[in-house]
């Protein structure tokens, strides 16, 4: 699933591909925006907040500057095609937005979620519920700590997945941070050093987003199969002690309780039977 660093890297790629170009035609394939037209607007840039992508566009025809908001969730993507190129036929039914550019290229938004178009001066309305994001200039570590500790009995992994507390962390980071903290994923967040946890999380997310070859590598080794401490290692074992890694299936329809990996030897504490007690609090989008 795309996490905050994934979306940040996508924004930088889209900046390189689209900024300065003008939209000459647009086709929204979602009911709420079906009649909206972006023709004549220039792409000004992309911003992110957590897992949310904000595409900023100039004004046109007397209309003010606008922001296109999208969320990738589990399966969304953006594709920019050269003139004359087409998407594979099996992908076409999943296109939610088509933009034709002034140089003949075509941009497709595929399986995009939560699409919205608002005046740029109102974009805050779409992301104001989100907590601080380490990849933004307005990152506030103290505020992230305060929000995480507001519900001290929430299991650590569920707290880290709550985008209202700290934006940008997804399931990979929640699992790996629990391991590096040395506690069970279901340890109440109030029982760990949250200041240190937030500092480590911010450092890792920035490193993943900005350092070549470091994308979502948590161990320092980019070799496939050796790049994570416990996540996905139920067959290989714990990278630290070589003991068995346990995996707990997600609770269907419960985004606070995703699939979880942990090393019982390296991560003492409560087990998955305790999960779900603060389930209603978590919002992972």
Helices and strands as residue ranges (DSSP letters): H 4-18, E 23-28, G 31-33, E 43-49, E 52-57, E 66-71, E 77-81, H 89-92, E 95-101, E 106-110, E 113-119, G 120-122, H 124-127, E 132-133, H 141-149, H 156-161, E 166-167, H 171-181, G 189-191, H 194-210, E 246-248, E 260-262, G 272-274, G 279-281
